Amino acid sequence: MTEIKYVIKDEMGIHARPAGELVKACAGFPCKIMISKDGKAMDAKRIMGVMSLGVKCGQEIVMTFDGENEAEAASTIAAFLEEKL
């Protein structure tokens, strides 16, 4: 299992557009990807789960990757977070 932590820098937090882009990026990998905030974890491949976390600017998220291609997925998603959020 691979884990990354990231503090959201986007003023709007994880709102609809970046949430959709994040879900789409995660869906491209076969491994299980979870996103969590304050101990509440959701499937990062499901838009409603990601949105329900209500992540705001300055809050930390933890993403875990488990399974096939997890290292590649973690690297790609970490770059996505830096670029978009």
Biopython code that builds the backbone (N, CA, C, O; Angstrom):
import numpy as np
from Bio.PDB.StructureBuilder import StructureBuilder

atoms = [
    (1, "MET", "N", (0.851, -1.184, 0.000)),
    (1, "MET", "CA", (0.000, 0.000, 0.000)),
    (1, "MET", "C", (0.891, 1.240, 0.000)),
    (1, "MET", "O", (1.885, 1.314, 0.722)),
    (2, "THR", "N", (0.515, 2.192, -0.814)),
    (2, "THR", "CA", (1.226, 3.468, -0.927)),
    (2, "THR", "C", (0.294, 4.571, -0.434)),
    (2, "THR", "O", (-0.910, 4.543, -0.685)),
    (3, "GLU", "N", (0.870, 5.542, 0.271)),
    (3, "GLU", "CA", (0.059, 6.636, 0.816)),
    (3, "GLU", "C", (0.718, 7.968, 0.493)),
    (3, "GLU", "O", (1.940, 8.108, 0.563)),
    (4, "ILE", "N", (-0.116, 8.951, 0.136)),
    (4, "ILE", "CA", (0.381, 10.315, -0.044)),
    (4, "ILE", "C", (-0.509, 11.258, 0.759)),
    (4, "ILE", "O", (-1.705, 11.020, 0.926)),
    (5, "LYS", "N", (0.098, 12.322, 1.247)),
    (5, "LYS", "CA", (-0.644, 13.360, 1.974)),
    (5, "LYS", "C", (-0.474, 14.650, 1.204)),
    (5, "LYS", "O", (0.591, 14.919, 0.646)),
    (6, "TYR", "N", (-1.532, 15.448, 1.175)),
    (6, "TYR", "CA", (-1.478, 16.699, 0.432)),
    (6, "TYR", "C", (-2.389, 17.729, 1.098)),
    (6, "TYR", "O", (-3.516, 17.419, 1.485)),
    (7, "VAL", "N", (-1.887, 18.954, 1.227)),
    (7, "VAL", "CA", (-2.685, 20.060, 1.760)),
    (7, "VAL", "C", (-3.237, 20.838, 0.567)),
    (7, "VAL", "O", (-2.478, 21.284, -0.294)),
    (8, "ILE", "N", (-4.551, 20.996, 0.518)),
    (8, "ILE", "CA", (-5.223, 21.657, -0.598)),
    (8, "ILE", "C", (-4.880, 23.145, -0.603)),
    (8, "ILE", "O", (-5.014, 23.829, 0.411)),
    (9, "LYS", "N", (-4.436, 23.633, -1.763)),
    (9, "LYS", "CA", (-4.043, 25.038, -1.893)),
    (9, "LYS", "C", (-5.064, 25.851, -2.681)),
    (9, "LYS", "O", (-5.058, 27.080, -2.610)),
    (10, "ASP", "N", (-5.931, 25.191, -3.425)),
    (10, "ASP", "CA", (-6.950, 25.886, -4.220)),
    (10, "ASP", "C", (-7.912, 26.609, -3.274)),
    (10, "ASP", "O", (-8.422, 26.008, -2.328)),
    (11, "GLU", "N", (-8.157, 27.888, -3.526)),
    (11, "GLU", "CA", (-9.039, 28.689, -2.669)),
    (11, "GLU", "C", (-10.432, 28.094, -2.519)),
    (11, "GLU", "O", (-11.074, 28.250, -1.481)),
    (12, "MET", "N", (-10.893, 27.409, -3.563)),
    (12, "MET", "CA", (-12.243, 26.838, -3.560)),
    (12, "MET", "C", (-12.293, 25.427, -2.960)),
    (12, "MET", "O", (-13.374, 24.859, -2.806)),
    (13, "GLY", "N", (-11.133, 24.866, -2.624)),
    (13, "GLY", "CA", (-11.100, 23.502, -2.117)),
    (13, "GLY", "C", (-11.357, 22.518, -3.256)),
    (13, "GLY", "O", (-11.125, 22.834, -4.423)),
    (14, "ILE", "N", (-11.836, 21.328, -2.910)),
    (14, "ILE", "CA", (-12.161, 20.342, -3.946)),
    (14, "ILE", "C", (-13.627, 20.527, -4.313)),
    (14, "ILE", "O", (-14.511, 19.898, -3.731)),
    (15, "HIS", "N", (-13.868, 21.396, -5.282)),
    (15, "HIS", "CA", (-15.239, 21.645, -5.747)),
    (15, "HIS", "C", (-15.516, 20.764, -6.965)),
    (15, "HIS", "O", (-14.688, 19.923, -7.313)),
    (16, "ALA", "N", (-16.642, 20.939, -7.603)),
    (16, "ALA", "CA", (-17.128, 20.019, -8.636)),
    (16, "ALA", "C", (-16.133, 19.746, -9.763)),
    (16, "ALA", "O", (-15.868, 18.585, -10.074)),
    (17, "ARG", "N", (-15.581, 20.783, -10.376)),
    (17, "ARG", "CA", (-14.703, 20.552, -11.531)),
    (17, "ARG", "C", (-13.453, 19.757, -11.164)),
    (17, "ARG", "O", (-13.197, 18.729, -11.790)),
    (18, "PRO", "N", (-12.652, 20.192, -10.167)),
    (18, "PRO", "CA", (-11.462, 19.399, -9.860)),
    (18, "PRO", "C", (-11.804, 18.018, -9.277)),
    (18, "PRO", "O", (-11.038, 17.070, -9.447)),
    (19, "ALA", "N", (-12.930, 17.907, -8.605)),
    (19, "ALA", "CA", (-13.337, 16.591, -8.089)),
    (19, "ALA", "C", (-13.580, 15.637, -9.257)),
    (19, "ALA", "O", (-13.160, 14.481, -9.217)),
    (20, "GLY", "N", (-14.253, 16.122, -10.288)),
    (20, "GLY", "CA", (-14.511, 15.304, -11.470)),
    (20, "GLY", "C", (-13.221, 14.913, -12.171)),
    (20, "GLY", "O", (-13.077, 13.778, -12.624)),
    (21, "GLU", "N", (-12.283, 15.847, -12.261)),
    (21, "GLU", "CA", (-10.999, 15.560, -12.889)),
    (21, "GLU", "C", (-10.198, 14.557, -12.064)),
    (21, "GLU", "O", (-9.532, 13.683, -12.620)),
    (22, "LEU", "N", (-10.262, 14.681, -10.740)),
    (22, "LEU", "CA", (-9.562, 13.745, -9.854)),
    (22, "LEU", "C", (-10.136, 12.342, -10.013)),
    (22, "LEU", "O", (-9.384, 11.374, -10.133)),
    (23, "VAL", "N", (-11.445, 12.226, -10.014)),
    (23, "VAL", "CA", (-12.104, 10.921, -10.173)),
    (23, "VAL", "C", (-11.710, 10.300, -11.512)),
    (23, "VAL", "O", (-11.415, 9.107, -11.584)),
    (24, "LYS", "N", (-11.706, 11.099, -12.557)),
    (24, "LYS", "CA", (-11.343, 10.603, -13.888)),
    (24, "LYS", "C", (-9.889, 10.119, -13.900)),
    (24, "LYS", "O", (-9.588, 9.078, -14.484)),
    (25, "ALA", "N", (-8.990, 10.868, -13.262)),
    (25, "ALA", "CA", (-7.583, 10.477, -13.196)),
    (25, "ALA", "C", (-7.418, 9.172, -12.416)),
    (25, "ALA", "O", (-6.635, 8.307, -12.808)),
    (26, "CYS", "N", (-8.145, 9.033, -11.330)),
    (26, "CYS", "CA", (-8.063, 7.825, -10.503)),
    (26, "CYS", "C", (-8.643, 6.609, -11.223)),
    (26, "CYS", "O", (-8.140, 5.494, -11.084)),
    (27, "ALA", "N", (-9.701, 6.836, -11.990)),
    (27, "ALA", "CA", (-10.368, 5.741, -12.692)),
    (27, "ALA", "C", (-9.474, 5.079, -13.732)),
    (27, "ALA", "O", (-9.747, 3.956, -14.156)),
    (28, "GLY", "N", (-8.420, 5.753, -14.143)),
    (28, "GLY", "CA", (-7.504, 5.199, -15.130)),
    (28, "GLY", "C", (-6.557, 4.145, -14.582)),
    (28, "GLY", "O", (-5.757, 3.588, -15.333)),
    (29, "PHE", "N", (-6.633, 3.863, -13.294)),
    (29, "PHE", "CA", (-5.742, 2.878, -12.673)),
    (29, "PHE", "C", (-6.538, 1.717, -12.093)),
    (29, "PHE", "O", (-7.631, 1.920, -11.564)),
    (30, "PRO", "N", (-5.997, 0.493, -12.187)),
    (30, "PRO", "CA", (-6.730, -0.680, -11.697)),
    (30, "PRO", "C", (-6.709, -0.848, -10.174)),
    (30, "PRO", "O", (-7.525, -1.590, -9.625)),
    (31, "CYS", "N", (-5.792, -0.171, -9.492)),
    (31, "CYS", "CA", (-5.686, -0.346, -8.043)),
    (31, "CYS", "C", (-6.828, 0.364, -7.306)),
    (31, "CYS", "O", (-7.510, 1.232, -7.850)),
    (32, "LYS", "N", (-7.002, -0.039, -6.057)),
    (32, "LYS", "CA", (-8.007, 0.603, -5.202)),
    (32, "LYS", "C", (-7.408, 1.928, -4.712)),
    (32, "LYS", "O", (-6.291, 1.957, -4.195)),
    (33, "ILE", "N", (-8.160, 3.019, -4.878)),
    (33, "ILE", "CA", (-7.687, 4.340, -4.446)),
    (33, "ILE", "C", (-8.726, 4.948, -3.514)),
    (33, "ILE", "O", (-9.896, 5.094, -3.868)),
    (34, "MET", "N", (-8.272, 5.297, -2.316)),
    (34, "MET", "CA", (-9.151, 5.903, -1.320)),
    (34, "MET", "C", (-8.647, 7.318, -1.017)),
    (34, "MET", "O", (-7.446, 7.586, -1.030)),
    (35, "ILE", "N", (-9.597, 8.209, -0.746)),
    (35, "ILE", "CA", (-9.266, 9.574, -0.327)),
    (35, "ILE", "C", (-9.907, 9.788, 1.039)),
    (35, "ILE", "O", (-11.069, 9.438, 1.246)),
    (36, "SER", "N", (-9.149, 10.362, 1.967)),
    (36, "SER", "CA", (-9.712, 10.577, 3.297)),
    (36, "SER", "C", (-9.350, 11.944, 3.840)),
    (36, "SER", "O", (-8.323, 12.532, 3.500)),
    (37, "LYS", "N", (-10.237, 12.427, 4.699)),
    (37, "LYS", "CA", (-10.037, 13.696, 5.408)),
    (37, "LYS", "C", (-10.606, 13.516, 6.803)),
    (37, "LYS", "O", (-11.735, 13.053, 6.962)),
    (38, "ASP", "N", (-9.839, 13.874, 7.798)),
    (38, "ASP", "CA", (-10.273, 13.774, 9.203)),
    (38, "ASP", "C", (-10.772, 12.377, 9.549)),
    (38, "ASP", "O", (-11.738, 12.233, 10.298)),
    (39, "GLY", "N", (-10.123, 11.346, 9.011)),
    (39, "GLY", "CA", (-10.473, 9.971, 9.340)),
    (39, "GLY", "C", (-11.638, 9.386, 8.559)),
    (39, "GLY", "O", (-11.949, 8.205, 8.719)),
    (40, "LYS", "N", (-12.289, 10.178, 7.720)),
    (40, "LYS", "CA", (-13.409, 9.694, 6.909)),
    (40, "LYS", "C", (-12.878, 9.368, 5.516)),
    (40, "LYS", "O", (-12.382, 10.256, 4.822)),
    (41, "ALA", "N", (-12.976, 8.107, 5.100)),
    (41, "ALA", "CA", (-12.418, 7.666, 3.825)),
    (41, "ALA", "C", (-13.513, 7.354, 2.810)),
    (41, "ALA", "O", (-14.570, 6.819, 3.145)),
    (42, "MET", "N", (-13.225, 7.706, 1.564)),
    (42, "MET", "CA", (-14.161, 7.463, 0.455)),
    (42, "MET", "C", (-13.393, 6.906, -0.739)),
    (42, "MET", "O", (-12.182, 7.095, -0.857)),
    (43, "ASP", "N", (-14.105, 6.224, -1.612)),
    (43, "ASP", "CA", (-13.539, 5.717, -2.861)),
    (43, "ASP", "C", (-13.259, 6.913, -3.771)),
    (43, "ASP", "O", (-14.175, 7.662, -4.111)),
    (44, "ALA", "N", (-12.005, 7.092, -4.164)),
    (44, "ALA", "CA", (-11.617, 8.242, -4.988)),
    (44, "ALA", "C", (-12.085, 8.111, -6.433)),
    (44, "ALA", "O", (-11.888, 9.028, -7.231)),
    (45, "LYS", "N", (-12.694, 6.996, -6.776)),
    (45, "LYS", "CA", (-13.195, 6.796, -8.136)),
    (45, "LYS", "C", (-14.688, 7.097, -8.228)),
    (45, "LYS", "O", (-15.311, 6.854, -9.261)),
    (46, "ARG", "N", (-15.262, 7.630, -7.143)),
    (46, "ARG", "CA", (-16.689, 7.951, -7.105)),
    (46, "ARG", "C", (-16.866, 9.426, -6.750)),
    (46, "ARG", "O", (-16.482, 9.870, -5.668)),
    (47, "ILE", "N", (-17.453, 10.170, -7.677)),
    (47, "ILE", "CA", (-17.590, 11.624, -7.528)),
    (47, "ILE", "C", (-18.352, 12.023, -6.269)),
    (47, "ILE", "O", (-17.959, 12.967, -5.583)),
    (48, "MET", "N", (-19.416, 11.330, -5.962)),
    (48, "MET", "CA", (-20.216, 11.702, -4.778)),
    (48, "MET", "C", (-19.430, 11.485, -3.483)),
    (48, "MET", "O", (-19.579, 12.242, -2.524)),
    (49, "GLY", "N", (-18.598, 10.450, -3.465)),
    (49, "GLY", "CA", (-17.769, 10.211, -2.290)),
    (49, "GLY", "C", (-16.754, 11.318, -2.090)),
    (49, "GLY", "O", (-16.575, 11.821, -0.980)),
    (50, "VAL", "N", (-16.091, 11.694, -3.173)),
    (50, "VAL", "CA", (-15.084, 12.757, -3.101)),
    (50, "VAL", "C", (-15.736, 14.067, -2.675)),
    (50, "VAL", "O", (-15.217, 14.764, -1.803)),
    (51, "MET", "N", (-16.864, 14.403, -3.281)),
    (51, "MET", "CA", (-17.559, 15.655, -2.961)),
    (51, "MET", "C", (-18.075, 15.660, -1.515)),
    (51, "MET", "O", (-18.081, 16.700, -0.857)),
    (52, "SER", "N", (-18.506, 14.495, -1.030)),
    (52, "SER", "CA", (-19.086, 14.441, 0.320)),
    (52, "SER", "C", (-18.073, 14.745, 1.419)),
    (52, "SER", "O", (-18.461, 15.058, 2.545)),
    (53, "LEU", "N", (-16.785, 14.659, 1.110)),
    (53, "LEU", "CA", (-15.769, 14.985, 2.114)),
    (53, "LEU", "C", (-15.715, 16.480, 2.408)),
    (53, "LEU", "O", (-15.264, 16.886, 3.479)),
    (54, "GLY", "N", (-16.169, 17.296, 1.469)),
    (54, "GLY", "CA", (-16.201, 18.747, 1.682)),
    (54, "GLY", "C", (-14.845, 19.347, 1.984)),
    (54, "GLY", "O", (-14.715, 20.152, 2.906)),
    (55, "VAL", "N", (-13.834, 18.967, 1.222)),
    (55, "VAL", "CA", (-12.470, 19.425, 1.478)),
    (55, "VAL", "C", (-12.304, 20.894, 1.081)),
    (55, "VAL", "O", (-12.621, 21.290, -0.041)),
    (56, "LYS", "N", (-11.803, 21.685, 2.022)),
    (56, "LYS", "CA", (-11.626, 23.114, 1.815)),
    (56, "LYS", "C", (-10.133, 23.463, 1.753)),
    (56, "LYS", "O", (-9.278, 22.648, 2.101)),
    (57, "CYS", "N", (-9.843, 24.662, 1.314)),
    (57, "CYS", "CA", (-8.470, 25.156, 1.229)),
    (57, "CYS", "C", (-7.788, 25.063, 2.602)),
    (57, "CYS", "O", (-8.368, 25.436, 3.622)),
    (58, "GLY", "N", (-6.562, 24.564, 2.606)),
    (58, "GLY", "CA", (-5.798, 24.454, 3.838)),
    (58, "GLY", "C", (-5.976, 23.142, 4.568)),
    (58, "GLY", "O", (-5.263, 22.874, 5.535)),
    (59, "GLN", "N", (-6.916, 22.311, 4.124)),
    (59, "GLN", "CA", (-7.132, 21.020, 4.776)),
    (59, "GLN", "C", (-6.270, 19.945, 4.126)),
    (59, "GLN", "O", (-5.988, 19.990, 2.929)),
    (60, "GLU", "N", (-5.860, 18.982, 4.938)),
    (60, "GLU", "CA", (-5.025, 17.894, 4.438)),
    (60, "GLU", "C", (-5.877, 16.688, 4.057)),
    (60, "GLU", "O", (-6.793, 16.297, 4.780)),
    (61, "ILE", "N", (-5.551, 16.112, 2.906)),
    (61, "ILE", "CA", (-6.167, 14.854, 2.500)),
    (61, "ILE", "C", (-5.085, 13.784, 2.494)),
    (61, "ILE", "O", (-3.900, 14.071, 2.324)),
    (62, "VAL", "N", (-5.519, 12.555, 2.682)),
    (62, "VAL", "CA", (-4.627, 11.404, 2.596)),
    (62, "VAL", "C", (-5.200, 10.498, 1.519)),
    (62, "VAL", "O", (-6.386, 10.170, 1.541)),
    (63, "MET", "N", (-4.361, 10.097, 0.583)),
    (63, "MET", "CA", (-4.797, 9.195, -0.474)),
    (63, "MET", "C", (-3.998, 7.910, -0.349)),
    (63, "MET", "O", (-2.774, 7.943, -0.218)),
    (64, "THR", "N", (-4.692, 6.771, -0.389)),
    (64, "THR", "CA", (-4.030, 5.476, -0.313)),
    (64, "THR", "C", (-4.283, 4.706, -1.598)),
    (64, "THR", "O", (-5.363, 4.770, -2.185)),
    (65, "PHE", "N", (-3.270, 3.986, -2.011)),
    (65, "PHE", "CA", (-3.284, 3.226, -3.253)),
    (65, "PHE", "C", (-2.907, 1.789, -2.910)),
    (65, "PHE", "O", (-1.885, 1.549, -2.268)),
    (66, "ASP", "N", (-3.728, 0.837, -3.337)),
    (66, "ASP", "CA", (-3.474, -0.555, -2.991)),
    (66, "ASP", "C", (-3.791, -1.450, -4.182)),
    (66, "ASP", "O", (-4.929, -1.496, -4.649)),
    (67, "GLY", "N", (-2.778, -2.158, -4.667)),
    (67, "GLY", "CA", (-2.996, -3.098, -5.763)),
    (67, "GLY", "C", (-2.085, -2.845, -6.945)),
    (67, "GLY", "O", (-1.038, -2.208, -6.822)),
    (68, "GLU", "N", (-2.496, -3.350, -8.082)),
    (68, "GLU", "CA", (-1.720, -3.273, -9.312)),
    (68, "GLU", "C", (-1.431, -1.825, -9.705)),
    (68, "GLU", "O", (-2.334, -0.988, -9.723)),
    (69, "ASN", "N", (-0.169, -1.536, -10.020)),
    (69, "ASN", "CA", (0.292, -0.212, -10.456)),
    (69, "ASN", "C", (0.101, 0.884, -9.407)),
    (69, "ASN", "O", (-0.063, 2.052, -9.761)),
    (70, "GLU", "N", (0.120, 0.524, -8.124)),
    (70, "GLU", "CA", (-0.129, 1.533, -7.083)),
    (70, "GLU", "C", (0.935, 2.625, -7.047)),
    (70, "GLU", "O", (0.606, 3.787, -6.808)),
    (71, "ALA", "N", (2.195, 2.283, -7.278)),
    (71, "ALA", "CA", (3.259, 3.295, -7.248)),
    (71, "ALA", "C", (3.084, 4.295, -8.391)),
    (71, "ALA", "O", (3.240, 5.500, -8.195)),
    (72, "GLU", "N", (2.764, 3.795, -9.573)),
    (72, "GLU", "CA", (2.537, 4.676, -10.726)),
    (72, "GLU", "C", (1.322, 5.565, -10.480)),
    (72, "GLU", "O", (1.344, 6.757, -10.789)),
    (73, "ALA", "N", (0.265, 4.982, -9.926)),
    (73, "ALA", "CA", (-0.947, 5.746, -9.629)),
    (73, "ALA", "C", (-0.646, 6.847, -8.616)),
    (73, "ALA", "O", (-1.072, 7.988, -8.798)),
    (74, "ALA", "N", (0.082, 6.517, -7.553)),
    (74, "ALA", "CA", (0.413, 7.503, -6.523)),
    (74, "ALA", "C", (1.225, 8.651, -7.104)),
    (74, "ALA", "O", (0.977, 9.812, -6.780)),
    (75, "SER", "N", (2.188, 8.338, -7.953)),
    (75, "SER", "CA", (3.019, 9.359, -8.579)),
    (75, "SER", "C", (2.186, 10.277, -9.476)),
    (75, "SER", "O", (2.326, 11.499, -9.432)),
    (76, "THR", "N", (1.326, 9.674, -10.283)),
    (76, "THR", "CA", (0.485, 10.441, -11.201)),
    (76, "THR", "C", (-0.495, 11.335, -10.450)),
    (76, "THR", "O", (-0.663, 12.506, -10.793)),
    (77, "ILE", "N", (-1.139, 10.785, -9.428)),
    (77, "ILE", "CA", (-2.132, 11.553, -8.668)),
    (77, "ILE", "C", (-1.452, 12.646, -7.844)),
    (77, "ILE", "O", (-2.018, 13.727, -7.678)),
    (78, "ALA", "N", (-0.257, 12.390, -7.328)),
    (78, "ALA", "CA", (0.480, 13.423, -6.591)),
    (78, "ALA", "C", (0.784, 14.604, -7.518)),
    (78, "ALA", "O", (0.652, 15.760, -7.114)),
    (79, "ALA", "N", (1.187, 14.320, -8.746)),
    (79, "ALA", "CA", (1.454, 15.380, -9.724)),
    (79, "ALA", "C", (0.167, 16.126, -10.061)),
    (79, "ALA", "O", (0.177, 17.349, -10.199)),
    (80, "PHE", "N", (-0.937, 15.399, -10.196)),
    (80, "PHE", "CA", (-2.242, 16.019, -10.466)),
    (80, "PHE", "C", (-2.608, 16.977, -9.341)),
    (80, "PHE", "O", (-3.028, 18.103, -9.605)),
    (81, "LEU", "N", (-2.459, 16.553, -8.099)),
    (81, "LEU", "CA", (-2.815, 17.393, -6.954)),
    (81, "LEU", "C", (-1.981, 18.671, -6.948)),
    (81, "LEU", "O", (-2.513, 19.759, -6.729)),
    (82, "GLU", "N", (-0.682, 18.544, -7.188)),
    (82, "GLU", "CA", (0.200, 19.717, -7.227)),
    (82, "GLU", "C", (-0.225, 20.701, -8.316)),
    (82, "GLU", "O", (-0.206, 21.915, -8.112)),
    (83, "GLU", "N", (-0.605, 20.167, -9.461)),
    (83, "GLU", "CA", (-0.953, 21.016, -10.605)),
    (83, "GLU", "C", (-2.343, 21.646, -10.479)),
    (83, "GLU", "O", (-2.528, 22.815, -10.817)),
    (84, "LYS", "N", (-3.309, 20.880, -9.998)),
    (84, "LYS", "CA", (-4.711, 21.319, -10.019)),
    (84, "LYS", "C", (-5.261, 21.829, -8.689)),
    (84, "LYS", "O", (-6.151, 22.679, -8.671)),
    (85, "LEU", "N", (-4.738, 21.318, -7.584)),
    (85, "LEU", "CA", (-5.333, 21.674, -6.295)),
    (85, "LEU", "C", (-4.303, 22.276, -5.335)),
    (85, "LEU", "O", (-4.644, 22.629, -4.206)),
]
sb = StructureBuilder()
sb.init_structure("model")
sb.init_model(0)
sb.init_chain("A")
sb.init_seg("    ")
for serial, (resi, resn, name, xyz) in enumerate(atoms, 1):
    if name == "N":
        sb.init_residue(resn, " ", resi, " ")
    sb.init_atom(name, np.array(xyz, "f"), 0.0, 1.0, " ", f" {name:<3s}", serial, name[0])
structure = sb.get_structure()
